[in-house]
């Protein structure tokens, strides 16, 4: 692994890459189906709650004795390693789901761009998705600097394309009198549900908390990178959401949610516009896979050092992210994206991050007597996540019953694995006690 560190541009690119890839190209179609023209406001509201969680993470880092993410902070402020480990495992599964979500969109846009539906008799989308994960697994194995540089290039390219096309599309829509902002839907239950569902797209910044050893001057660089990436995501997501929901009927979006952005540009840019957006989507979701895989592997390395993951998962003494860890995460995400549905992947990710971000906001709120913490901000983070969590479940129960069952099944499986691992000694003692009695 490389020894050079990420600067402000590289760190910001890691956070921004995941958030734009998740918002514009992975979740937008689902959110637009629920909130319609108010989708831009749903993204903005979700980002504000995410920003409250970011504030909580950063302030806990400042007032604590260690610098790190959820696991380190829970261990320090709560003193419960089992709880910290279970939160860490939940986040890892959430990151695997996020990578799978990005890879799903990566494969969908690749399929549309090349015009292939099958390859060697097999569906092309899953093949393209798995290949996308494989490419960035290889790239991450090269080292931290290679990944940081690639992120800067990928993010710069997609920002130029997205901002240019969005500005052009909004100008076109205004000239046609088609722009709609959906203010009348903001007070509705569907709007609140859309905010909750879109939350998974604003977790990219949090991965930077686990990259602090790879960030140059992390104490000063990290807060700037986190908040700049969130604000950048708000601007781009809002512009694209207004464009898509103004120029494309909701019924059309619901039929092709994974390529809604590309469909939106066809009225004023034709096939060329569709092609440009598809290319931007591949860059965007590719950078999201890249950044999330890179940071999740570093997060797992910290858990290995604390004996919260099996030694077979990687080497905690590795220079940078352990190669074995990167490979395991990549294989798991590839399997998920090949066989899972976009709705199930997205919903599971949102629930995982809502739970953890809410817990960290609550942790910061508990430390409100510290002068460095302005308590209304983490309080808003707690309130938002507590309100959004049941809304995701309600949405799935009422409109996607099969997905609801899939998400519940995944959640039960994840919690079951966590309990088996962290309570394995107690379980073994119980088994021996029963055997002795027999």
Secondary structure, 3 states (H helix, E strand, C coil): CCCCCECHHHHHHHHHHHHHHHHHHHHHHHHHHHHHHHHHHHHHHHHHHHHHHHHHHHHHHHHCCCCCCHHHHHHHHCCCHHHHHHHHHHHHHHHHHHHHHHHHHHHHHHHHHHCCCEECCEEHHHHHHHHHHHHHHHHHHHCHHHHHHHHHHHHHHHHHHHHHHHHHHHHHHHHCCCCCCCHHHCCCHHHHHHHHHHHHHHCHHHHHHHCHHHECCHHHHHHHHHHHHHHHHHHHHHHHHHHHHHHCCHHHHHHCHHHHHHHHHHHHHHHHHHHHHHHHHHHHHHHHHHHHHHHHHHHHHHHHHCCCCCHHHCCCCCCCCCHHHHHHHHHHHHHHHHHCCHHHHHHHHHHHHHHHHHHHHHHHHHCCCCCCCCHHHHHHHHHHHHHHHHHHHHHHHHHCHHHHHHHHHHHHHHHHHHHHHHCHHHHHHHHHHHHHHC
